[in-house]
Amino acid sequence: MTSLSRNRDYRLLWVGQALSEAGSSASIIALPLLVLTLTDSAAASGLVLGVAAATQLVVGLPAGALVDRWNRRTVMLVCEAVQALAVGLLVLGLWWHVVEVVHVVLVVIVLGVCRAMSEPAEEAALPAIVPEQQLSDAVAMNAARGYLGQLSGTALGGVLFGLGRWLPFAVEAVTHLATFLSLLFIRVPARQREPAPVSRFHREIGEGLRWVWKQPVVRVVAFCAVGLNLFFQAFYLLMIAIAHQKGVSAGQIGVMAAMLGAGGILGSLAAPWLHRVLRPHRAIVGVFWAITALIPVALFVEPGIQTGFLFAAAAFLAPTANTTITTYQLLLTPDELRGRLSSVMGVALGVAAVSGPAVGGLLVEFLTPAQAILTCAAGAGLLTLYATANPTLRRFSRQEDPVGSGRDGSGSSRGGRGP
């Protein structure tokens, strides 16, 4: 079997999406800085980020249904082209000094719609590009790509904005164009699809929701993942706020935050091996126990670099859990429903990503730092106990899953997606 590194289509997809994610991460940092420059208002800056998150949540479910209707490679191509055009127009507006906040909001909405479409399209197309036996390795490498793009893009965005407010957006436009060119050369086998009338569209969205609800493992993991992400996002914001209150420099806080991505990259590299040696239940609950144990340690370490090591350790096992359940979900789900499955899971985790920082802000406002940390630990701990004792997840370790038992005679692993 051809290795992933020699799989021409997967290699083109991985490199192209890595560039796109790096460019997007650069603009995520630069957009609020741009709004602050234009308005000198932190509230307006926060509004722009809120619009970006809200757009992906609102569009998420319909986007998944459209991805299942249309050619997925075409969806990715159109999304990259539209993003390149939208960001390119923003660059021209900044060059000519005619950009207002309303223009930035419009660009953010366009980018949010495109990301809501392209992410499920890529995930749904992955089993057609990668052999079934290598799907878990591809999922792990995609997770590493995401962490790498976030790290490089975040660092690049801040530096480029300091050199010129239009520069990070110019880089993003170029990365989307490069991704578009790489997607042109990817071969994705044609899907057999029955033409569906427009009147069935709302029913197709409902079919995706019902599919997720009827799969016990997917349903339980989704509930646990949303809860764990909520408490960890709250803890993440909480530790940044505590570091700021204690006078830690902005540079050190940036390094602290970046160490989360570093831990994720290392965990993604280890995920294929851990996925093979750990049974599904242990792979999933391992990240719950790790985060629950690490949060209280924040009471005893200094804010800054030491907290960054906690972030890195907490992120290390997440890619293994994600690899386990994502592979399971992709192989369990019929091809005509994979876009909707991805969009439902994306919306669920998006809710946690939006509400987690809000919860963290409330904890900072009304509790002492120690009380806030222990509250996050208690919430994560309850979810950990639930995930550990849940009979559906415990049976998942022993039941025959869509890719076999998790181990075969050759030692290869086939499995599914975690929080």
KOLPAZA-490759 format. One record per residue (C-alpha): residue in one letter; chain; x, y, z. Coordinates in Angstrom, 1 decimal. Last residue first. Layout:
# residues N
{r 'A'; 'A'; {X; Y; Z}}
...
***
This chain:
# residues 419
{r 'P'; 'A'; {-13.2; 15.6; 21.9}}
{r 'G'; 'A'; {-12.7; 12.3; 20.3}}
{r 'R'; 'A'; {-13.1; 10.8; 16.9}}
{r 'G'; 'A'; {-12.8; 6.7; 15.2}}
{r 'G'; 'A'; {-11.0; 3.2; 14.8}}
{r 'R'; 'A'; {-8.8; 1.1; 12.6}}
{r 'S'; 'A'; {-5.5; 0.0; 13.9}}
{r 'S'; 'A'; {-2.7; -2.1; 12.3}}
{r 'G'; 'A'; {-1.0; -4.8; 14.4}}
{r 'S'; 'A'; {-0.7; -7.2; 11.5}}
{r 'G'; 'A'; {-3.2; -9.6; 13.0}}
{r 'D'; 'A'; {-5.8; -7.0; 13.5}}
{r 'R'; 'A'; {-6.3; -4.3; 16.1}}
{r 'G'; 'A'; {-9.1; -1.8; 16.6}}
{r 'S'; 'A'; {-11.9; -4.4; 16.5}}
{r 'G'; 'A'; {-12.8; -3.7; 12.9}}
{r 'V'; 'A'; {-13.2; -0.6; 11.0}}
{r 'P'; 'A'; {-16.9; 0.0; 11.3}}
{r 'D'; 'A'; {-16.8; -1.0; 15.0}}
{r 'E'; 'A'; {-17.2; -4.5; 16.5}}
{r 'Q'; 'A'; {-17.9; -3.9; 20.2}}
{r 'R'; 'A'; {-15.2; -4.2; 22.9}}
{r 'S'; 'A'; {-13.9; -0.7; 23.6}}
{r 'F'; 'A'; {-17.2; 0.9; 22.4}}
{r 'R'; 'A'; {-18.9; -1.1; 25.2}}
{r 'R'; 'A'; {-17.3; 1.3; 27.7}}
{r 'L'; 'A'; {-18.4; 4.3; 25.7}}
{r 'T'; 'A'; {-22.0; 3.2; 25.7}}
{r 'P'; 'A'; {-21.9; 2.1; 29.4}}
{r 'N'; 'A'; {-20.8; 5.6; 30.6}}
{r 'A'; 'A'; {-18.6; 5.1; 33.6}}
{r 'T'; 'A'; {-15.4; 6.8; 32.3}}
{r 'A'; 'A'; {-17.4; 9.5; 30.3}}
{r 'Y'; 'A'; {-19.5; 10.4; 33.3}}
{r 'L'; 'A'; {-16.6; 10.5; 35.7}}
{r 'T'; 'A'; {-14.7; 12.7; 33.3}}
{r 'L'; 'A'; {-17.7; 15.0; 32.8}}
{r 'L'; 'A'; {-17.9; 15.5; 36.6}}
{r 'G'; 'A'; {-14.2; 16.2; 36.7}}
{r 'A'; 'A'; {-14.3; 18.8; 34.0}}
{r 'G'; 'A'; {-16.9; 20.7; 35.9}}
{r 'A'; 'A'; {-15.0; 20.4; 39.2}}
{r 'A'; 'A'; {-11.7; 21.5; 37.6}}
{r 'C'; 'A'; {-13.3; 24.5; 36.1}}
{r 'T'; 'A'; {-14.8; 25.5; 39.4}}
{r 'L'; 'A'; {-11.5; 24.8; 41.1}}
{r 'I'; 'A'; {-9.8; 27.3; 38.8}}
{r 'A'; 'A'; {-12.5; 29.9; 39.5}}
{r 'Q'; 'A'; {-12.2; 29.4; 43.2}}
{r 'A'; 'A'; {-8.5; 29.8; 43.2}}
{r 'P'; 'A'; {-8.6; 32.9; 41.0}}
{r 'T'; 'A'; {-11.2; 34.5; 43.2}}
{r 'L'; 'A'; {-14.8; 34.5; 41.9}}
{r 'F'; 'A'; {-17.2; 37.0; 40.4}}
{r 'E'; 'A'; {-15.5; 38.6; 37.4}}
{r 'V'; 'A'; {-12.9; 36.0; 36.6}}
{r 'L'; 'A'; {-15.6; 33.3; 36.7}}
{r 'L'; 'A'; {-17.8; 35.4; 34.4}}
{r 'G'; 'A'; {-15.0; 35.9; 31.9}}
{r 'G'; 'A'; {-14.3; 32.1; 31.9}}
{r 'V'; 'A'; {-18.0; 31.4; 31.2}}
{r 'A'; 'A'; {-17.9; 33.8; 28.3}}
{r 'P'; 'A'; {-14.7; 32.3; 27.0}}
{r 'G'; 'A'; {-16.3; 28.8; 27.0}}
{r 'S'; 'A'; {-19.6; 30.0; 25.4}}
{r 'V'; 'A'; {-18.2; 30.6; 21.9}}
{r 'A'; 'A'; {-15.8; 27.6; 21.7}}
{r 'A'; 'A'; {-18.5; 25.4; 23.3}}
{r 'V'; 'A'; {-21.1; 26.5; 20.8}}
{r 'G'; 'A'; {-18.5; 25.9; 18.0}}
{r 'L'; 'A'; {-18.0; 22.3; 19.3}}
{r 'A'; 'A'; {-21.7; 21.6; 18.6}}
{r 'V'; 'A'; {-21.7; 23.4; 15.3}}
{r 'G'; 'A'; {-18.6; 21.5; 14.1}}
{r 'M'; 'A'; {-20.2; 18.2; 15.2}}
{r 'V'; 'A'; {-23.4; 18.9; 13.2}}
{r 'S'; 'A'; {-21.3; 20.2; 10.2}}
{r 'S'; 'A'; {-19.2; 17.0; 10.1}}
{r 'L'; 'A'; {-22.2; 14.7; 10.3}}
{r 'R'; 'A'; {-23.9; 16.8; 7.6}}
{r 'G'; 'A'; {-21.0; 16.5; 5.2}}
{r 'R'; 'A'; {-20.7; 12.8; 5.9}}
{r 'L'; 'A'; {-24.4; 12.0; 5.1}}
{r 'E'; 'A'; {-24.2; 10.9; 1.4}}
{r 'D'; 'A'; {-21.0; 8.9; 2.2}}
{r 'P'; 'A'; {-22.8; 6.7; 4.8}}
{r 'T'; 'A'; {-21.5; 7.3; 8.3}}
{r 'L'; 'A'; {-19.7; 4.5; 10.3}}
{r 'L'; 'A'; {-16.4; 5.0; 8.4}}
{r 'L'; 'A'; {-16.3; 8.7; 9.0}}
{r 'Q'; 'A'; {-17.6; 8.4; 12.6}}
{r 'Y'; 'A'; {-15.0; 5.8; 13.6}}
{r 'T'; 'A'; {-12.2; 7.7; 12.1}}
{r 'T'; 'A'; {-13.3; 10.9; 13.9}}
{r 'I'; 'A'; {-13.7; 9.0; 17.2}}
{r 'T'; 'A'; {-10.2; 7.6; 17.4}}
{r 'T'; 'A'; {-8.3; 10.4; 15.8}}
{r 'N'; 'A'; {-9.9; 13.0; 18.1}}
{r 'A'; 'A'; {-9.0; 11.0; 21.1}}
{r 'T'; 'A'; {-5.4; 10.7; 19.9}}
{r 'P'; 'A'; {-5.4; 14.4; 19.0}}
{r 'A'; 'A'; {-6.5; 15.4; 22.5}}
{r 'L'; 'A'; {-3.7; 13.5; 24.3}}
{r 'F'; 'A'; {-1.1; 16.3; 24.1}}
{r 'A'; 'A'; {-3.3; 19.3; 24.5}}
{r 'A'; 'A'; {-3.4; 19.1; 28.3}}
{r 'A'; 'A'; {0.3; 18.7; 28.5}}
{r 'A'; 'A'; {0.9; 21.7; 26.3}}
{r 'F'; 'A'; {-1.5; 23.9; 28.3}}
{r 'L'; 'A'; {0.2; 22.8; 31.6}}
{r 'F'; 'A'; {3.6; 23.7; 30.1}}
{r 'G'; 'A'; {2.2; 27.1; 29.2}}
{r 'T'; 'A'; {1.2; 27.5; 32.9}}
{r 'Q'; 'A'; {4.9; 27.3; 33.7}}
{r 'I'; 'A'; {5.7; 29.8; 31.0}}
{r 'G'; 'A'; {3.4; 32.4; 32.4}}
{r 'P'; 'A'; {1.4; 32.3; 35.6}}
{r 'E'; 'A'; {3.4; 30.6; 38.4}}
{r 'V'; 'A'; {2.5; 27.1; 39.4}}
{r 'F'; 'A'; {0.6; 25.7; 42.4}}
{r 'L'; 'A'; {-3.0; 26.6; 41.7}}
{r 'A'; 'A'; {-2.5; 25.7; 38.0}}
{r 'V'; 'A'; {-2.1; 22.1; 39.2}}
{r 'P'; 'A'; {-5.9; 22.1; 39.7}}
{r 'I'; 'A'; {-6.4; 22.1; 35.9}}
{r 'L'; 'A'; {-3.9; 19.3; 35.2}}
{r 'A'; 'A'; {-5.8; 16.3; 36.7}}
{r 'T'; 'A'; {-9.1; 17.1; 35.0}}
{r 'I'; 'A'; {-7.3; 17.8; 31.7}}
{r 'A'; 'A'; {-5.5; 14.4; 31.8}}
{r 'W'; 'A'; {-8.5; 12.5; 33.0}}
{r 'F'; 'A'; {-10.6; 13.8; 30.1}}
{r 'V'; 'A'; {-7.8; 13.2; 27.6}}
{r 'G'; 'A'; {-7.6; 9.6; 28.6}}
{r 'V'; 'A'; {-11.3; 9.1; 28.4}}
{r 'I'; 'A'; {-11.2; 8.9; 24.6}}
{r 'A'; 'A'; {-8.1; 6.8; 24.1}}
{r 'R'; 'A'; {-9.1; 4.5; 27.0}}
{r 'H'; 'A'; {-12.6; 3.9; 25.5}}
{r 'P'; 'A'; {-11.1; 3.3; 22.0}}
{r 'R'; 'A'; {-8.5; 0.8; 23.1}}
{r 'L'; 'A'; {-5.0; 2.2; 23.2}}
{r 'V'; 'A'; {-2.1; 0.6; 21.2}}
{r 'R'; 'A'; {-3.0; 1.6; 17.7}}
{r 'H'; 'A'; {-4.4; 5.1; 18.5}}
{r 'L'; 'A'; {-1.3; 5.8; 20.6}}
{r 'W'; 'A'; {0.9; 5.1; 17.5}}
{r 'P'; 'A'; {-1.2; 7.3; 15.2}}
{r 'A'; 'A'; {-1.5; 10.0; 17.9}}
{r 'A'; 'A'; {2.2; 10.5; 18.6}}
{r 'L'; 'A'; {2.7; 13.1; 15.9}}
{r 'S'; 'A'; {-0.7; 14.7; 16.7}}
{r 'G'; 'A'; {0.3; 14.9; 20.4}}
{r 'L'; 'A'; {3.5; 16.7; 19.5}}
{r 'I'; 'A'; {1.6; 19.2; 17.4}}
{r 'G'; 'A'; {-1.1; 19.6; 20.1}}
{r 'G'; 'A'; {1.6; 20.3; 22.8}}
{r 'A'; 'A'; {3.1; 23.0; 20.5}}
{r 'G'; 'A'; {-0.4; 24.5; 20.0}}
{r 'L'; 'A'; {-1.0; 24.8; 23.7}}
{r 'M'; 'A'; {2.5; 26.2; 24.0}}
{r 'A'; 'A'; {1.4; 29.2; 21.9}}
{r 'A'; 'A'; {-0.7; 30.5; 24.8}}
{r 'M'; 'A'; {2.2; 30.6; 27.2}}
{r 'V'; 'A'; {4.4; 32.2; 24.5}}
{r 'G'; 'A'; {1.9; 34.9; 24.0}}
{r 'I'; 'A'; {1.5; 35.5; 27.7}}
{r 'Q'; 'A'; {5.3; 35.8; 27.9}}
{r 'G'; 'A'; {5.3; 38.5; 25.2}}
{r 'A'; 'A'; {2.4; 40.3; 26.9}}
{r 'S'; 'A'; {4.4; 40.5; 30.1}}
{r 'V'; 'A'; {3.1; 38.9; 33.3}}
{r 'G'; 'A'; {1.8; 41.6; 35.6}}
{r 'K'; 'A'; {-0.2; 39.5; 38.0}}
{r 'Q'; 'A'; {-3.5; 40.7; 36.5}}
{r 'H'; 'A'; {-2.3; 39.7; 33.0}}
{r 'A'; 'A'; {-1.4; 36.2; 34.1}}
{r 'I'; 'A'; {-4.8; 35.8; 35.8}}
{r 'A'; 'A'; {-6.6; 36.9; 32.6}}
{r 'I'; 'A'; {-4.6; 34.4; 30.5}}
{r 'M'; 'A'; {-5.3; 31.7; 33.1}}
{r 'L'; 'A'; {-9.0; 32.4; 33.0}}
{r 'L'; 'A'; {-9.1; 32.4; 29.2}}
{r 'Y'; 'A'; {-7.7; 28.9; 29.1}}
{r 'F'; 'A'; {-9.8; 27.7; 32.0}}
{r 'A'; 'A'; {-13.0; 28.8; 30.2}}
{r 'Q'; 'A'; {-11.8; 27.2; 27.0}}
{r 'F'; 'A'; {-11.2; 24.0; 29.1}}
{r 'F'; 'A'; {-14.6; 24.1; 30.7}}
{r 'L'; 'A'; {-16.4; 24.6; 27.4}}
{r 'N'; 'A'; {-14.2; 22.1; 25.5}}
{r 'L'; 'A'; {-15.0; 19.4; 28.2}}
{r 'G'; 'A'; {-18.8; 20.0; 27.9}}
{r 'V'; 'A'; {-18.9; 20.0; 24.1}}
{r 'A'; 'A'; {-16.7; 16.9; 24.0}}
{r 'C'; 'A'; {-18.8; 15.0; 26.5}}
{r 'F'; 'A'; {-22.1; 15.7; 24.6}}
{r 'A'; 'A'; {-20.5; 14.9; 21.3}}
{r 'V'; 'A'; {-19.0; 11.7; 22.6}}
{r 'V'; 'A'; {-22.4; 10.5; 23.9}}
{r 'R'; 'A'; {-24.1; 11.2; 20.6}}
{r 'V'; 'A'; {-21.4; 9.7; 18.4}}
{r 'V'; 'A'; {-21.3; 6.5; 20.6}}
{r 'P'; 'A'; {-25.1; 6.2; 20.6}}
{r 'Q'; 'A'; {-25.7; 6.8; 16.9}}
{r 'K'; 'A'; {-29.4; 7.7; 16.6}}
{r 'W'; 'A'; {-28.8; 11.4; 17.5}}
{r 'V'; 'A'; {-26.1; 11.9; 14.9}}
{r 'W'; 'A'; {-28.4; 10.5; 12.1}}
{r 'R'; 'A'; {-31.3; 12.5; 13.4}}
{r 'L'; 'A'; {-29.4; 15.8; 13.0}}
{r 'G'; 'A'; {-28.2; 14.9; 9.5}}
{r 'E'; 'A'; {-31.7; 13.9; 8.5}}
{r 'G'; 'A'; {-33.0; 17.2; 9.8}}
{r 'I'; 'A'; {-30.7; 19.1; 7.4}}
{r 'E'; 'A'; {-31.9; 16.9; 4.6}}
{r 'R'; 'A'; {-35.5; 17.6; 5.5}}
{r 'H'; 'A'; {-34.8; 21.3; 5.2}}
{r 'F'; 'A'; {-33.4; 20.8; 1.7}}
{r 'R'; 'A'; {-36.2; 18.6; 0.4}}
{r 'S'; 'A'; {-38.0; 21.5; -1.4}}
{r 'V'; 'A'; {-34.9; 22.2; -3.4}}
{r 'P'; 'A'; {-35.4; 19.0; -5.3}}
{r 'A'; 'A'; {-32.7; 16.3; -5.0}}
{r 'P'; 'A'; {-30.8; 14.8; -7.9}}
{r 'E'; 'A'; {-29.6; 11.3; -6.9}}
{r 'R'; 'A'; {-25.9; 11.2; -6.3}}
{r 'Q'; 'A'; {-23.2; 8.7; -7.4}}
{r 'R'; 'A'; {-19.9; 10.2; -6.3}}
{r 'A'; 'A'; {-17.0; 10.9; -8.6}}
{r 'P'; 'A'; {-13.6; 9.8; -7.3}}
{r 'V'; 'A'; {-11.5; 12.8; -6.0}}
{r 'R'; 'A'; {-8.3; 13.6; -8.0}}
{r 'I'; 'A'; {-6.4; 16.6; -6.6}}
{r 'F'; 'A'; {-4.7; 18.9; -9.2}}
{r 'L'; 'A'; {-7.1; 21.8; -9.0}}
{r 'L'; 'A'; {-6.9; 21.6; -5.2}}
{r 'S'; 'A'; {-3.3; 22.7; -5.2}}
{r 'L'; 'A'; {-4.1; 25.8; -7.2}}
{r 'F'; 'A'; {-7.0; 26.8; -4.9}}
{r 'T'; 'A'; {-4.6; 26.3; -1.9}}
{r 'A'; 'A'; {-2.1; 28.7; -3.5}}
{r 'L'; 'A'; {-4.8; 31.2; -4.0}}
{r 'H'; 'A'; {-6.0; 30.9; -0.4}}
{r 'T'; 'A'; {-2.3; 31.3; 0.7}}
{r 'V'; 'A'; {-1.9; 34.5; -1.5}}
{r 'A'; 'A'; {-5.1; 36.1; 0.0}}
{r 'E'; 'A'; {-3.9; 35.3; 3.5}}
{r 'V'; 'A'; {-0.5; 36.9; 2.8}}
{r 'A'; 'A'; {-2.3; 40.0; 1.5}}
{r 'F'; 'A'; {-4.4; 40.0; 4.7}}
{r 'P'; 'A'; {-1.4; 39.9; 6.9}}
{r 'L'; 'A'; {0.2; 42.8; 4.9}}
{r 'W'; 'A'; {-2.6; 45.3; 4.9}}
{r 'R'; 'A'; {-1.9; 46.8; 8.3}}
{r 'G'; 'A'; {1.8; 47.2; 7.5}}
{r 'L'; 'A'; {4.9; 46.2; 9.4}}
{r 'G'; 'A'; {3.2; 45.7; 12.7}}
{r 'F'; 'A'; {0.4; 43.8; 11.0}}
{r 'L'; 'A'; {3.1; 41.5; 9.6}}
{r 'V'; 'A'; {4.4; 40.6; 13.1}}
{r 'G'; 'A'; {1.0; 40.0; 14.6}}
{r 'G'; 'A'; {-0.2; 37.8; 11.7}}
{r 'L'; 'A'; {3.0; 35.8; 11.5}}
{r 'A'; 'A'; {2.9; 34.5; 15.1}}
{r 'T'; 'A'; {-0.8; 33.6; 14.8}}
{r 'G'; 'A'; {-0.3; 32.0; 11.4}}
{r 'S'; 'A'; {2.7; 29.9; 12.5}}
{r 'L'; 'A'; {1.0; 28.5; 15.6}}
{r 'Q'; 'A'; {-2.5; 28.1; 14.1}}
{r 'G'; 'A'; {-1.2; 26.5; 10.9}}
{r 'L'; 'A'; {0.9; 24.0; 13.0}}
{r 'Y'; 'A'; {-2.0; 23.1; 15.2}}
{r 'G'; 'A'; {-4.3; 22.5; 12.2}}
{r 'R'; 'A'; {-1.6; 20.6; 10.3}}
{r 'A'; 'A'; {-1.1; 18.3; 13.4}}
{r 'A'; 'A'; {-4.8; 17.6; 13.4}}
{r 'N'; 'A'; {-4.7; 16.8; 9.7}}
{r 'M'; 'A'; {-1.8; 14.4; 10.4}}
{r 'A'; 'A'; {-3.9; 12.6; 13.0}}
{r 'V'; 'A'; {-6.9; 12.3; 10.6}}
{r 'A'; 'A'; {-4.6; 11.0; 7.9}}
{r 'D'; 'A'; {-3.2; 8.3; 10.3}}
{r 'S'; 'A'; {-6.7; 7.3; 11.2}}
{r 'L'; 'A'; {-7.7; 7.0; 7.5}}
{r 'Q'; 'A'; {-4.7; 4.8; 6.6}}
{r 'Q'; 'A'; {-6.6; 1.4; 6.7}}
{r 'E'; 'A'; {-9.5; 3.0; 4.8}}
{r 'P'; 'A'; {-7.4; 4.1; 1.9}}
{r 'V'; 'A'; {-7.1; 8.0; 1.6}}
{r 'I'; 'A'; {-8.7; 10.2; -1.0}}
{r 'A'; 'A'; {-12.3; 8.9; -1.0}}
{r 'P'; 'A'; {-12.2; 8.7; 2.9}}
{r 'L'; 'A'; {-11.1; 12.3; 3.0}}
{r 'A'; 'A'; {-14.0; 13.8; 1.0}}
{r 'A'; 'A'; {-16.3; 14.2; 4.0}}
{r 'E'; 'A'; {-13.6; 15.9; 6.0}}
{r 'E'; 'A'; {-12.7; 18.3; 3.2}}
{r 'A'; 'A'; {-16.3; 19.2; 2.5}}
{r 'P'; 'A'; {-17.1; 19.6; 6.2}}
{r 'E'; 'A'; {-14.3; 22.2; 6.5}}
{r 'S'; 'A'; {-15.0; 24.0; 3.2}}
{r 'M'; 'A'; {-18.6; 25.0; 3.8}}
{r 'A'; 'A'; {-18.4; 26.5; 7.3}}
{r 'R'; 'A'; {-15.1; 28.0; 6.3}}
{r 'C'; 'A'; {-16.7; 29.7; 3.3}}
{r 'V'; 'A'; {-19.6; 31.1; 5.4}}
{r 'G'; 'A'; {-17.2; 32.5; 8.0}}
{r 'L'; 'A'; {-14.9; 34.1; 5.4}}
{r 'V'; 'A'; {-17.9; 35.9; 3.8}}
{r 'I'; 'A'; {-19.1; 37.1; 7.2}}
{r 'V'; 'A'; {-15.7; 38.3; 8.1}}
{r 'V'; 'A'; {-15.4; 40.2; 4.8}}
{r 'L'; 'A'; {-18.8; 41.9; 5.5}}
{r 'V'; 'A'; {-17.7; 42.8; 9.0}}
{r 'V'; 'A'; {-14.4; 44.4; 7.7}}
{r 'H'; 'A'; {-16.4; 46.5; 5.2}}
{r 'V'; 'A'; {-18.7; 47.7; 8.0}}
{r 'V'; 'A'; {-15.7; 48.7; 10.1}}
{r 'E'; 'A'; {-14.6; 51.1; 7.4}}
{r 'V'; 'A'; {-11.9; 50.7; 4.7}}
{r 'V'; 'A'; {-11.2; 53.5; 2.2}}
{r 'H'; 'A'; {-7.4; 54.0; 2.9}}
{r 'W'; 'A'; {-6.4; 53.1; -0.7}}
{r 'W'; 'A'; {-4.1; 50.3; 0.4}}
{r 'L'; 'A'; {-6.6; 49.3; 3.1}}
{r 'G'; 'A'; {-9.3; 49.0; 0.4}}
{r 'L'; 'A'; {-7.0; 47.0; -1.9}}
{r 'V'; 'A'; {-6.2; 44.6; 0.9}}
{r 'L'; 'A'; {-9.9; 44.2; 1.8}}
{r 'L'; 'A'; {-10.6; 43.4; -1.9}}
{r 'G'; 'A'; {-7.9; 40.7; -1.7}}
{r 'V'; 'A'; {-9.5; 39.3; 1.4}}
{r 'A'; 'A'; {-12.8; 38.8; -0.4}}
{r 'L'; 'A'; {-11.2; 37.5; -3.6}}
{r 'A'; 'A'; {-9.0; 35.0; -1.9}}
{r 'Q'; 'A'; {-11.9; 33.8; 0.3}}
{r 'V'; 'A'; {-14.1; 33.4; -2.8}}
{r 'A'; 'A'; {-11.4; 31.4; -4.6}}
{r 'E'; 'A'; {-10.8; 29.1; -1.6}}
{r 'C'; 'A'; {-14.5; 28.5; -1.1}}
{r 'V'; 'A'; {-15.1; 27.8; -4.8}}
{r 'L'; 'A'; {-12.3; 25.2; -4.8}}
{r 'M'; 'A'; {-13.5; 23.5; -1.6}}
{r 'V'; 'A'; {-17.1; 23.3; -2.9}}
{r 'T'; 'A'; {-15.8; 21.9; -6.3}}
{r 'R'; 'A'; {-13.9; 19.2; -4.5}}
{r 'R'; 'A'; {-17.0; 18.3; -2.5}}
{r 'N'; 'A'; {-19.3; 18.0; -5.6}}
{r 'W'; 'A'; {-22.7; 19.1; -4.3}}
{r 'R'; 'A'; {-25.6; 17.7; -2.4}}
{r 'D'; 'A'; {-23.7; 16.4; 0.7}}
{r 'V'; 'A'; {-21.8; 19.7; 0.9}}
{r 'L'; 'A'; {-25.1; 21.5; 0.7}}
{r 'A'; 'A'; {-26.5; 19.6; 3.7}}
{r 'G'; 'A'; {-23.3; 20.4; 5.7}}
{r 'A'; 'A'; {-23.6; 24.1; 4.9}}
{r 'P'; 'A'; {-27.2; 24.2; 6.1}}
{r 'L'; 'A'; {-26.0; 23.0; 9.5}}
{r 'G'; 'A'; {-23.0; 25.3; 9.8}}
{r 'V'; 'A'; {-24.4; 28.6; 8.5}}
{r 'V'; 'A'; {-25.6; 29.9; 11.8}}
{r 'L'; 'A'; {-22.6; 28.6; 13.8}}
{r 'Q'; 'A'; {-20.1; 29.7; 11.2}}
{r 'T'; 'A'; {-21.6; 33.1; 11.1}}
{r 'A'; 'A'; {-21.8; 33.4; 14.9}}
{r 'A'; 'A'; {-18.1; 32.7; 15.3}}
{r 'A'; 'A'; {-17.1; 35.4; 12.7}}
{r 'V'; 'A'; {-19.6; 37.9; 14.1}}
{r 'G'; 'A'; {-18.3; 37.4; 17.6}}
{r 'L'; 'A'; {-14.7; 38.2; 16.4}}
{r 'V'; 'A'; {-16.0; 41.4; 14.8}}
{r 'L'; 'A'; {-17.9; 42.3; 17.9}}
{r 'G'; 'A'; {-14.8; 41.9; 20.0}}
{r 'S'; 'A'; {-13.1; 44.6; 18.0}}
{r 'A'; 'A'; {-16.1; 46.8; 18.2}}
{r 'A'; 'A'; {-16.1; 46.5; 22.0}}
{r 'A'; 'A'; {-12.3; 47.1; 22.2}}
{r 'S'; 'A'; {-12.9; 50.5; 20.5}}
{r 'D'; 'A'; {-10.1; 52.6; 19.0}}
{r 'T'; 'A'; {-12.3; 52.7; 15.9}}
{r 'L'; 'A'; {-10.0; 52.0; 12.9}}
{r 'T'; 'A'; {-6.9; 50.8; 14.7}}
{r 'L'; 'A'; {-9.0; 48.6; 17.1}}
{r 'V'; 'A'; {-10.8; 47.2; 14.1}}
{r 'L'; 'A'; {-7.4; 46.4; 12.5}}
{r 'L'; 'A'; {-6.1; 44.7; 15.7}}
{r 'P'; 'A'; {-9.3; 42.7; 15.8}}
{r 'L'; 'A'; {-8.8; 41.5; 12.2}}
{r 'A'; 'A'; {-5.0; 40.9; 12.5}}
{r 'I'; 'A'; {-5.1; 37.9; 14.9}}
{r 'I'; 'A'; {-7.8; 36.1; 13.0}}
{r 'S'; 'A'; {-6.1; 37.2; 9.8}}
{r 'A'; 'A'; {-2.9; 35.3; 10.6}}
{r 'S'; 'A'; {-4.9; 32.2; 11.5}}
{r 'S'; 'A'; {-6.7; 32.3; 8.2}}
{r 'G'; 'A'; {-3.3; 32.4; 6.3}}
{r 'A'; 'A'; {-1.9; 29.5; 8.3}}
{r 'E'; 'A'; {-5.1; 27.6; 7.8}}
{r 'S'; 'A'; {-5.0; 28.1; 4.0}}
{r 'L'; 'A'; {-1.3; 27.1; 3.8}}
{r 'A'; 'A'; {-1.9; 23.9; 5.8}}
{r 'Q'; 'A'; {-5.0; 23.3; 3.6}}
{r 'G'; 'A'; {-2.8; 23.3; 0.5}}
{r 'V'; 'A'; {-0.1; 21.2; 2.0}}
{r 'W'; 'A'; {-2.5; 18.5; 3.2}}
{r 'L'; 'A'; {-4.6; 18.4; 0.1}}
{r 'L'; 'A'; {-1.6; 18.1; -2.2}}
{r 'R'; 'A'; {-0.1; 15.4; 0.0}}
{r 'Y'; 'A'; {-3.5; 13.6; 0.1}}
{r 'D'; 'A'; {-3.7; 13.6; -3.7}}
{r 'R'; 'A'; {-0.1; 12.5; -4.3}}
{r 'N'; 'A'; {-0.2; 9.6; -1.8}}
{r 'R'; 'A'; {3.5; 9.2; -1.3}}
{r 'S'; 'A'; {3.7; 10.7; 2.2}}
{r 'L'; 'A'; {0.5; 8.7; 3.0}}
{r 'S'; 'A'; {2.2; 5.5; 2.2}}
{r 'T'; 'A'; {1.3; 3.5; -0.9}}
{r 'M'; 'A'; {0.0; 0.0; 0.0}}
***
